[in-house]
Amino acid sequence: MPFEPNSENAHRLLRHFEERRGRILSFTRALCELESPSGDGPGSSAVAGLLAEAAASLEGVDSIERTQAPEGYGEHFLLRAFGAAAAGERPLLLLGHTDTVHPRGTLSERPWRESQGRIHAPGVYDMKAACAAALETIRACAETGAGTRRPVVLLLTCDEESGSFSGRALVERESKSAEYVLVLEPPAPGGRAKTARKGTGLFTLGVEGRAAHAGLEPEKGVSAVHELARHVERVVALARPELGTTVNVGTISGGTHPNVVAAEAHAEVDIRFSTRAEALRVEEAIRGLEPFDERARLRVGGGINRPPMERTPAVAALFERARQVAASLGIELGEASVGGASDGNFAAACGAAVLDGLGIEGDGAHAAHEHIHADSVVRRGAFLAALVASL
């Protein structure tokens, strides 16, 4: 029978996660204690190995793949399940990542610690607890009889925190064939799902001028710093906050000594935008910059990293379904639009209906106080499993 979000079905899944709460947290701890910062090949492989070992015994799993990222950067993890039971249906993709921003050695400074219902550990919130919950969702759908309406794919990349230079292709490949994509990133405050994310762009501006003595013959120089300063004003003016477009010139460098006309100058610019139209407008304007001083040379590098994840009618319908499923568990699910990007942005650009922020509740992503709420693995885990089963 197809799973319907009612109190009986919800209670069955909730009981499953309550009974396995200790094991889920134990597995989460094991994942956290295998440090896997972006680019740490051995750490990433160890996490992928632990996930593969745990998944091998799960009912309904069809295949497990571990794919090496280039240059020993790490391993992507891909699991396919319930293909036979839901043949002919487009898959549901669970999307997350195993890399963290915390450098190796952070665990010795901030080890796993539980206090007043909170569990602290590097990477626990973003997003190793969610990785554990995703595997438990596969188990719960099989063992409780909830089943699934369609095949389920779990993709955990190893380089999301560093820009998904290798994982992006996998995300796009799986998203193009998926009916729905559920992203395991941490929720917005209050446990809200994320129905929209801004896109991101990172551009570099480089100016080549001409050095000269600032006191003896400044007229022979071409100041790269002065030229760059004028471009900074021009780029910042591209912001349209009322449309969600922001511009931040985050770093500037240039020159050698106060008494030397600067021959080189550089800047890094962060762009955020809510729509594809704004992304195209800003990118076209930046790439079209021309020197103010024709003697200077201007170089523009970088570009759009992640497209925006927009709240389309399909996303709105998916959120409404999630809200109904959450209500069957006594959860009042809200929604949010956020400025940060995730791999969900890539999935959305492929045309899939994407709902983000479905991870475990907590706080402190990328920070020293990173933690999850211990009871959230039960509540949010049961919600994720119920949503997977109902879609």
C-alpha positions in Angstrom: 0.0 0.0 0.0 1.3 3.5 -0.8 2.4 5.4 2.3 0.0 8.1 3.5 1.0 10.7 6.1 -1.5 9.8 8.8 -1.0 9.4 12.6 -0.8 5.6 12.4 2.0 5.5 9.8 3.8 8.5 11.4 3.7 6.8 14.8 5.2 3.6 13.3 8.2 5.5 11.9 8.6 7.7 15.0 8.7 4.5 17.2 11.4 3.1 14.9 13.6 6.1 15.3 12.9 6.3 19.1 14.0 2.7 19.5 17.2 3.2 17.4 18.1 6.6 18.8 21.2 5.4 20.6 22.5 3.5 17.6 21.9 6.5 15.3 23.8 8.7 17.6 26.6 6.1 18.0 26.9 6.0 14.2 26.9 9.8 14.0 29.7 9.9 16.6 31.7 7.4 14.6 31.3 9.6 11.5 32.4 12.7 13.4 35.4 11.0 14.9 36.6 10.2 11.3 37.7 13.8 10.5 37.1 14.6 6.9 37.9 18.2 6.0 37.6 19.1 2.3 40.6 17.7 0.5 41.6 15.2 3.1 41.7 12.0 1.0 42.3 9.5 3.8 39.6 11.0 6.0 37.1 11.1 3.2 37.8 7.5 2.2 37.4 6.4 5.9 34.0 8.0 6.1 32.9 6.6 2.8 34.1 3.2 4.0 32.1 3.4 7.2 29.0 4.4 5.3 29.4 1.6 2.8 29.9 -0.9 5.7 26.7 0.3 7.4 24.7 0.3 4.1 25.8 -3.2 3.0 23.4 -4.8 5.5 20.4 -2.7 4.8 17.3 -4.3 3.2 16.4 -2.7 -0.2 19.8 -1.5 -1.2 20.6 -2.3 -4.8 24.1 -0.9 -5.2 26.8 1.1 -3.4 29.5 3.1 -5.3 32.5 4.9 -4.0 34.0 7.3 -6.6 37.4 8.9 -6.3 37.6 12.6 -6.7 40.6 13.9 -8.7 44.1 14.1 -7.1 43.2 12.1 -4.0 40.8 14.8 -2.8 38.3 12.3 -1.4 35.5 9.8 -2.2 31.9 10.5 -3.3 29.4 8.0 -1.9 26.4 6.8 -4.0 23.7 4.4 -2.9 20.7 3.2 -4.9 17.8 1.5 -3.2 14.3 0.2 -3.8 14.7 0.0 -7.6 13.0 -3.3 -8.0 10.0 -2.4 -6.0 9.4 0.9 -7.7 10.6 0.2 -11.3 9.5 2.6 -13.9 9.2 5.6 -11.6 11.6 8.5 -11.6 13.9 8.4 -8.5 13.9 10.5 -5.4 17.4 11.9 -4.7 18.7 12.4 -1.1 21.6 14.8 -1.4 24.3 15.7 1.1 28.0 15.8 1.7 30.6 14.2 3.9 33.3 16.9 4.0 33.5 19.5 6.7 35.2 22.9 7.1 37.1 21.9 10.3 40.8 21.1 9.8 42.2 17.8 11.0 43.0 18.0 14.7 39.9 20.0 15.6 38.4 16.9 17.2 41.2 16.8 19.8 40.3 20.3 20.8 36.6 19.9 20.7 35.7 16.2 21.1 32.2 14.7 21.0 30.4 16.0 24.0 26.7 15.8 25.2 25.4 18.5 27.5 21.8 19.5 28.3 20.4 17.7 25.3 22.9 19.1 22.9 25.7 17.2 21.2 28.8 19.1 20.2 31.4 17.8 17.7 33.1 19.2 14.6 30.8 18.6 11.6 28.0 17.0 13.5 25.4 19.7 12.4 26.8 20.3 8.9 26.2 17.5 8.2 27.3 14.1 9.6 24.2 13.6 11.8 22.1 14.1 8.6 24.2 11.5 6.8 23.4 9.0 9.6 19.7 10.0 9.4 19.7 9.3 5.6 21.0 5.8 6.0 18.5 5.2 8.9 15.7 6.5 6.5 16.6 3.6 4.1 16.4 1.2 7.0 13.1 2.6 8.3 11.4 2.5 4.9 12.3 -1.2 4.6 11.8 -2.5 8.1 8.6 -0.7 9.1 6.8 -1.6 5.9 6.5 2.1 4.9 8.2 1.3 1.6 8.7 3.9 -1.1 6.7 4.9 -4.2 9.9 5.3 -6.3 13.6 4.4 -6.3 15.8 6.2 -3.8 19.3 7.5 -4.5 21.5 8.8 -1.7 24.4 10.9 -3.0 27.0 12.3 -0.5 29.7 14.3 -2.1 33.1 14.9 -0.6 33.8 18.5 -1.8 30.6 20.6 -1.3 32.3 22.9 1.3 35.0 23.8 -1.2 32.8 24.5 -4.2 31.8 21.0 -5.6 34.5 21.1 -8.3 34.2 17.4 -8.7 30.9 16.5 -7.1 28.9 18.9 -9.2 28.9 16.6 -12.2 27.5 13.8 -10.1 24.8 16.1 -8.5 23.7 17.2 -12.0 23.7 13.7 -13.4 21.5 12.3 -10.7 19.3 15.4 -10.5 18.4 15.3 -14.2 16.8 11.9 -13.8 15.2 12.6 -10.4 11.6 13.6 -9.7 12.4 15.2 -6.4 15.6 16.2 -4.6 15.7 16.4 -0.8 18.8 18.2 0.4 20.2 17.2 3.8 21.7 20.6 4.7 20.8 22.0 8.2 17.4 23.6 8.4 16.8 27.3 8.8 16.2 28.5 12.4 13.0 27.0 13.9 13.5 23.8 11.8 12.3 25.5 8.6 12.8 24.0 5.2 14.6 26.0 2.6 12.5 26.7 -0.5 14.9 29.2 -2.1 18.6 29.9 -2.0 20.6 32.7 -3.6 23.1 31.8 -6.2 26.7 32.8 -5.8 29.5 34.2 -8.0 33.1 34.9 -7.2 35.0 37.2 -9.5 38.6 38.5 -9.4 39.7 41.8 -10.7 43.4 42.3 -11.5 44.9 45.6 -12.7 48.4 45.9 -14.3 49.7 49.5 -14.1 53.2 50.9 -14.3 55.6 51.6 -11.4 57.3 55.0 -11.0 58.7 57.1 -8.2 55.8 58.8 -6.5 57.9 61.9 -5.7 60.3 62.3 -8.6 58.2 61.4 -11.6 54.7 60.3 -10.7 53.5 61.3 -14.2 55.4 58.3 -15.6 53.4 55.9 -13.5 50.0 54.3 -13.9 48.5 53.5 -10.5 46.9 50.0 -10.5 45.5 50.8 -7.0 43.8 54.0 -8.2 42.4 52.2 -11.2 41.1 49.3 -9.1 39.5 51.7 -6.6 37.4 53.1 -9.4 36.3 49.6 -10.5 35.3 48.8 -7.0 32.9 51.6 -7.0 31.5 50.5 -10.4 31.1 46.9 -9.2 29.5 47.8 -5.9 26.9 49.9 -7.8 25.7 46.7 -9.5 24.0 45.7 -6.3 20.2 45.7 -6.2 19.2 44.7 -2.7 15.5 45.1 -3.4 15.9 42.2 -5.9 18.1 40.2 -3.6 21.4 41.0 -5.4 24.3 41.9 -3.2 27.9 42.7 -3.9 30.8 42.4 -1.5 34.4 43.3 -2.3 36.0 41.0 0.3 39.7 41.4 -0.3 42.0 44.0 -1.9 45.7 43.9 -2.3 48.2 45.9 -4.3 51.3 48.1 -4.5 54.7 47.7 -2.8 55.7 50.9 -1.0 54.0 54.2 -0.2 56.5 56.1 -2.4 56.0 53.8 -5.4 53.1 54.2 -7.9 51.5 50.8 -7.7 52.1 48.5 -10.6 49.7 45.7 -9.5 46.4 45.5 -7.7 43.8 42.8 -7.1 40.4 42.3 -5.6 38.0 39.5 -4.9 34.3 40.1 -5.3 31.4 38.0 -3.9 28.1 38.3 -5.7 24.7 36.9 -4.4 21.5 36.9 -6.5 18.0 35.4 -6.3 17.2 35.0 -10.0 19.0 33.8 -13.1 18.2 37.1 -14.8 20.1 39.0 -12.1 23.0 36.5 -12.4 23.3 37.2 -16.1 23.0 40.9 -15.7 25.8 41.1 -13.1 28.1 38.7 -14.9 27.7 40.5 -18.2 28.4 43.9 -16.5 31.5 42.6 -14.7 32.9 40.9 -17.8 32.3 44.0 -19.8 34.4 46.3 -17.6 36.9 48.5 -19.4 39.9 50.4 -18.0 39.3 54.0 -17.0 42.9 54.8 -17.8 43.7 53.3 -21.2 47.3 52.8 -20.2 46.2 50.2 -17.5 45.3 46.6 -18.2 42.3 45.1 -16.5 41.8 41.3 -16.1 38.5 39.8 -15.0 38.5 36.2 -13.7 36.1 33.8 -11.9 32.4 33.7 -12.6 29.1 32.2 -11.4 29.7 29.3 -9.1 26.2 28.2 -8.2 22.9 29.2 -9.9 20.0 30.4 -7.7 17.5 27.9 -6.3 14.2 29.6 -7.0 10.9 28.9 -5.4 9.1 27.6 -8.4 5.5 26.2 -8.4 7.0 22.7 -8.3 9.0 23.6 -5.2 5.9 25.2 -3.6 4.0 22.0 -4.2 6.8 19.9 -2.8 6.9 22.0 0.3 3.2 21.7 0.8 3.5 18.0 0.7 6.3 18.1 3.2 4.2 20.4 5.5 1.4 17.8 5.5 3.8 15.0 6.3 5.4 17.0 9.1 1.9 17.8 10.5 1.2 14.0 10.8 4.2 13.9 13.2 3.1 16.9 15.2 5.7 19.2 13.5 4.7 22.6 12.2 7.0 23.0 9.3 7.9 26.5 8.1 9.9 27.6 5.1 12.7 30.1 4.5 14.7 31.8 1.7 18.4 32.0 2.5 21.5 33.7 1.1 23.9 30.8 1.3 24.1 28.2 -1.5 24.3 24.4 -1.5 24.5 21.6 -4.0 20.7 22.0 -4.1 21.3 25.0 -6.4 22.9 22.7 -9.0 19.9 20.3 -8.7 17.4 23.1 -9.1 19.2 24.3 -12.3 18.6 20.8 -13.7 14.9 21.3 -13.4 14.2 19.1 -10.4 11.8 20.0 -7.6 14.2 20.7 -4.7 13.5 21.0 -1.0 16.5 22.0 1.1 17.3 22.2 4.8 16.0 18.8 5.8 18.9 17.9 8.1 19.0 17.6 11.9 18.2 20.7 14.0 21.0 22.4 15.9 23.2 25.5 15.4 26.8 26.7 14.8 27.5 25.4 11.3 31.3 26.0 10.6 31.7 27.4 14.1 33.3 26.4 17.4 29.9 25.9 19.1 28.6 23.6 16.3 26.0 21.2 17.8 22.8 19.3 17.2 19.8 18.7 19.5 20.0 15.1 20.4 16.3 14.4 20.3 16.1 15.9 16.8 17.6 12.7 15.3 14.3 11.0 16.2 11.9 13.8 15.2 13.6 14.9 12.0 14.7 11.4 11.1 11.1 10.1 11.2 10.0 13.2 9.2 12.6 12.5 6.5 11.6 8.9 6.3 7.9 9.7 6.1 8.5 12.3 3.4 10.6 9.8 1.4 7.9 7.2 1.7 5.1 9.5 0.7 6.7 10.9 -2.4 
